[in-house]
Protein backbone atom coordinates (compact mmCIF):
# COMPACT_ATOMS: atom_id res chain seq x y z
CA UNK A 1 0.00 0.00 0.00
CA UNK A 2 2.80 2.40 0.91
CA UNK A 3 4.54 1.69 -2.41
CA UNK A 4 1.33 2.49 -4.27
CA UNK A 5 0.93 5.80 -2.43
CA UNK A 6 4.54 6.69 -3.20
CA UNK A 7 4.01 5.90 -6.89
CA UNK A 8 0.87 8.06 -6.99
CA UNK A 9 2.72 10.93 -5.30
CA UNK A 10 5.58 10.70 -7.79
CA UNK A 11 3.20 10.61 -10.74
CA UNK A 12 1.33 13.62 -9.37
CA UNK A 13 4.40 15.71 -8.51
CA UNK A 14 6.62 14.61 -11.38
CA UNK A 15 5.18 16.99 -13.99
CA UNK A 16 5.34 19.89 -11.53
CA UNK A 17 8.99 19.15 -10.73
CA UNK A 18 9.84 19.02 -14.44
CA UNK A 19 8.11 22.33 -15.14
CA UNK A 20 9.67 23.94 -12.07
CA UNK A 21 13.14 22.83 -13.12
CA UNK A 22 12.67 24.45 -16.53
CA UNK A 23 11.18 27.65 -15.11
CA UNK A 24 14.00 28.07 -12.58
CA UNK A 25 16.61 28.06 -15.34
CA UNK A 26 14.44 30.25 -17.59
CA UNK A 27 14.29 33.05 -15.01
CA UNK A 28 18.06 32.96 -14.57
CA UNK A 29 18.50 33.04 -18.35
CA UNK A 30 16.33 36.17 -18.60
CA UNK A 31 18.52 37.85 -15.98
CA UNK A 32 21.75 36.79 -17.70
CA UNK A 33 20.88 38.07 -21.18
CA UNK A 34 19.32 41.26 -19.79
CA UNK A 35 15.91 40.55 -21.31
CA UNK A 36 14.20 41.53 -18.05
CA UNK A 37 15.93 43.81 -15.54
CA UNK A 38 15.59 42.87 -11.86
CA UNK A 39 12.82 44.69 -10.01
CA UNK A 40 14.45 47.09 -7.56
CA UNK A 41 11.54 49.31 -6.54
CA UNK A 42 9.08 48.06 -3.94
CA UNK A 43 5.31 48.55 -3.75
CA UNK A 44 4.39 51.87 -2.08
CA UNK A 45 3.11 50.14 1.06
CA UNK A 46 6.38 48.27 1.73
CA UNK A 47 9.24 50.28 3.30
CA UNK A 48 12.82 49.63 2.25
CA UNK A 49 13.83 49.15 5.89
CA UNK A 50 12.39 49.24 9.40
CA UNK A 51 13.89 50.22 12.72
CA UNK A 52 16.31 53.15 12.95
CA UNK A 53 15.13 56.21 11.04
CA UNK A 54 16.94 57.22 7.88
CA UNK A 55 18.18 60.45 9.46
CA UNK A 56 19.91 58.58 12.30
CA UNK A 57 22.91 56.36 11.46
CA UNK A 58 22.12 52.83 12.69
CA UNK A 59 24.56 50.50 14.41
CA UNK A 60 24.16 48.01 11.55
CA UNK A 61 21.96 46.95 8.66
CA UNK A 62 20.29 43.55 9.00
CA UNK A 63 18.96 41.73 5.94
CA UNK A 64 16.58 38.84 6.60
CA UNK A 65 16.47 36.06 3.99
CA UNK A 66 13.49 33.78 4.54
CA UNK A 67 13.03 30.05 3.97
CA UNK A 68 11.44 28.34 0.99
CA UNK A 69 7.95 29.45 2.01
CA UNK A 70 8.78 33.05 1.01
CA UNK A 71 6.65 34.23 -1.90
CA UNK A 72 5.60 37.88 -1.50
CA UNK A 73 6.99 41.35 -0.80
CA UNK A 74 5.43 41.53 2.68
CA UNK A 75 8.43 42.12 4.92
CA UNK A 76 6.84 41.54 8.34
CA UNK A 77 3.67 40.06 9.80
CA UNK A 78 3.26 42.67 12.54
CA UNK A 79 3.89 45.89 10.66
CA UNK A 80 7.42 46.15 12.03
CA UNK A 81 6.39 46.44 15.70
CA UNK A 82 8.85 43.78 16.88
CA UNK A 83 11.78 45.37 15.06
CA UNK A 84 11.01 48.85 16.35
CA UNK A 85 10.52 47.60 19.92
CA UNK A 86 13.53 45.28 20.19
CA UNK A 87 16.08 46.76 17.78
CA UNK A 88 15.51 50.49 17.27
CA UNK A 89 19.26 50.94 16.68
CA UNK A 90 19.25 48.66 13.59
CA UNK A 91 17.87 49.05 10.09
CA UNK A 92 16.18 45.79 9.10
CA UNK A 93 15.36 44.73 5.54
CA UNK A 94 12.97 41.84 5.02
CA UNK A 95 11.83 42.20 1.42
CA UNK A 96 14.73 40.56 -0.45
CA UNK A 97 13.75 37.76 -2.88
CA UNK A 98 16.50 35.12 -2.45
CA UNK A 99 14.66 32.66 -4.73
CA UNK A 100 14.32 34.95 -7.73
CA UNK A 101 17.22 36.26 -9.85
CA UNK A 102 14.77 38.88 -11.13
CA UNK A 103 13.72 39.89 -7.60
CA UNK A 104 10.12 39.13 -8.52
CA UNK A 105 7.67 37.68 -5.96
CA UNK A 106 5.43 34.76 -6.93
CA UNK A 107 2.31 36.42 -5.57
CA UNK A 108 0.81 38.70 -8.18
CA UNK A 109 1.52 36.47 -11.17
CA UNK A 110 -1.84 35.13 -12.53
CA UNK A 111 -0.66 31.54 -13.02
CA UNK A 112 0.88 31.38 -9.56
CA UNK A 113 -2.23 32.89 -7.96
CA UNK A 114 -4.27 30.03 -9.43
CA UNK A 115 -1.76 27.44 -8.26
CA UNK A 116 -1.62 29.00 -4.79
CA UNK A 117 -5.37 28.54 -4.40
CA UNK A 118 -5.56 25.03 -5.87
CA UNK A 119 -2.13 23.37 -5.48
CA UNK A 120 -0.30 25.40 -2.84
CA UNK A 121 2.63 22.99 -2.57
CA UNK A 122 3.87 24.12 -6.00
CA UNK A 123 4.96 27.43 -4.45
CA UNK A 124 7.35 25.55 -2.19
CA UNK A 125 8.53 23.39 -5.09
CA UNK A 126 9.37 26.53 -7.07
CA UNK A 127 11.67 27.82 -4.34
CA UNK A 128 13.17 24.36 -3.78
CA UNK A 129 14.10 24.15 -7.46
CA UNK A 130 15.67 27.61 -7.25
CA UNK A 131 17.87 26.30 -4.44
CA UNK A 132 18.97 23.42 -6.68
CA UNK A 133 19.83 25.89 -9.45
CA UNK A 134 21.79 28.06 -7.01
CA UNK A 135 23.80 25.01 -5.91
CA UNK A 136 24.46 23.74 -9.46
CA UNK A 137 28.06 24.56 -10.45
CA UNK A 138 26.89 25.47 -13.98
CA UNK A 139 24.53 28.19 -12.80
CA UNK A 140 25.93 29.06 -9.36
CA UNK A 141 28.13 32.05 -10.36
CA UNK A 142 25.31 33.79 -12.25
CA UNK A 143 22.74 33.08 -9.54
CA UNK A 144 25.06 34.33 -6.81
CA UNK A 145 25.76 37.49 -8.81
CA UNK A 146 22.03 38.12 -9.26
CA UNK A 147 21.18 37.75 -5.57
CA UNK A 148 24.26 39.71 -4.47
CA UNK A 149 23.30 42.58 -6.79
CA UNK A 150 19.75 42.47 -5.46
CA UNK A 151 21.02 42.71 -1.88
CA UNK A 152 23.26 45.64 -2.77
CA UNK A 153 20.41 47.48 -4.53
CA UNK A 154 18.03 47.06 -1.61
CA UNK A 155 20.65 48.19 0.90
CA UNK A 156 21.38 51.33 -1.14
CA UNK A 157 17.67 52.10 -1.38
CA UNK A 158 17.43 51.65 2.39
CA UNK A 159 20.11 54.30 2.90
CA UNK A 160 23.34 52.29 3.05
CA UNK A 161 26.43 54.20 1.92
CA UNK A 162 29.07 52.01 0.21
CA UNK A 163 32.52 51.87 1.86
CA UNK A 164 31.12 53.55 4.98
CA UNK A 165 32.32 50.81 7.34
CA UNK A 166 28.76 50.14 8.50
CA UNK A 167 28.30 46.40 9.25
CA UNK A 168 25.80 44.40 7.21
CA UNK A 169 24.30 41.29 8.81
CA UNK A 170 22.74 38.57 6.64
CA UNK A 171 20.27 36.74 8.88
CA UNK A 172 19.08 33.61 7.11
CA UNK A 173 16.45 30.98 7.73
CA UNK A 174 16.37 27.63 5.93
CA UNK A 175 17.15 27.85 2.24
CA UNK A 176 17.97 31.54 2.56
CA UNK A 177 21.42 30.45 3.77
CA UNK A 178 22.27 29.09 0.30
CA UNK A 179 21.50 32.43 -1.29
CA UNK A 180 23.29 34.45 1.38
CA UNK A 181 26.53 32.49 1.45
CA UNK A 182 26.71 32.53 -2.32
CA UNK A 183 25.94 36.24 -2.65
CA UNK A 184 28.53 37.65 -0.23
CA UNK A 185 31.26 38.07 -2.85
CA UNK A 186 29.13 40.19 -5.20
CA UNK A 187 27.73 42.09 -2.22
CA UNK A 188 31.22 42.92 -0.98
CA UNK A 189 32.39 44.00 -4.44
CA UNK A 190 29.51 46.47 -4.73
CA UNK A 191 29.37 47.86 -1.18
CA UNK A 192 32.82 47.16 0.37
CA UNK A 193 30.96 46.44 3.59
CA UNK A 194 31.87 44.41 6.69
CA UNK A 195 29.69 41.30 6.40
CA UNK A 196 28.28 39.07 9.12
CA UNK A 197 26.36 35.83 8.49
CA UNK A 198 23.86 34.32 10.92
CA UNK A 199 21.87 31.21 9.96
CA UNK A 200 18.89 29.64 11.73
CA UNK A 201 18.21 26.11 10.56
CA UNK A 202 20.04 27.04 7.37
CA UNK A 203 21.36 24.69 4.71
CA UNK A 204 23.57 25.41 1.74
CA UNK A 205 25.92 23.79 -0.74
CA UNK A 206 29.28 22.88 0.78
CA UNK A 207 31.19 25.10 -1.67
CA UNK A 208 29.32 28.13 -0.34
CA UNK A 209 31.28 27.77 2.90
CA UNK A 210 34.95 27.47 3.72
CA UNK A 211 38.01 29.59 4.18
CA UNK A 212 37.26 31.88 1.26
CA UNK A 213 34.14 33.18 3.01
CA UNK A 214 35.99 33.89 6.24
CA UNK A 215 38.72 35.62 4.22
CA UNK A 216 36.15 37.79 2.50
CA UNK A 217 34.69 38.88 5.84
CA UNK A 218 38.12 39.75 7.26
CA UNK A 219 39.09 41.54 4.08
CA UNK A 220 35.88 43.55 4.18
CA UNK A 221 36.56 44.60 7.75
CA UNK A 222 40.03 45.83 6.88
CA UNK A 223 39.22 47.41 3.52
CA UNK A 224 36.53 49.62 5.05
CA UNK A 225 38.83 51.00 7.74
CA UNK A 226 39.08 54.82 7.54
CA UNK A 227 42.33 56.58 6.63
CA UNK A 228 44.95 56.05 9.33
CA UNK A 229 45.69 59.80 9.35
CA UNK A 230 42.14 60.49 10.51
CA UNK A 231 42.50 59.50 14.16
CA UNK A 232 38.95 60.41 15.14
CA UNK A 233 37.37 58.43 12.30
CA UNK A 234 39.64 55.45 12.98
CA UNK A 235 38.82 55.49 16.69
CA UNK A 236 35.11 55.72 15.91
CA UNK A 237 35.43 52.81 13.47
CA UNK A 238 37.19 50.63 16.05
CA UNK A 239 34.67 51.51 18.75
CA UNK A 240 31.69 50.77 16.54
CA UNK A 241 33.14 47.47 15.32
CA UNK A 242 33.99 46.33 18.86
CA UNK A 243 30.58 47.37 20.14
CA UNK A 244 28.81 45.52 17.37
CA UNK A 245 30.93 42.38 17.81
CA UNK A 246 30.17 42.38 21.54
CA UNK A 247 26.47 42.76 20.81
CA UNK A 248 26.60 39.71 18.50
CA UNK A 249 28.54 37.70 21.04
CA UNK A 250 31.71 37.89 18.92
Secondary structure, 3 states (H helix, E strand, C coil): CHHHHHHHHHHHHHHHHHHHHHHHHHHHHHHHHCCCCCCCCCCCCCCCCEECCCCCCCCEEEEEECCCCCCCCCCCCCCCHHHHHHCCCEEEECCCCCCCCCCCCCCCCHHHHHHHHHCCHHHHHHHHHHHHHHHCCCCHHHHHHHHHHHHHHHHHHCCCCCCCCCEEEEEEECCHHHHHHHHHHHHHHHHCCCEEEEEECCCCCHHHCCHHHHHHHHHHHHHCCCCCCCHHHHHHHHHHHHHHHHHCCC
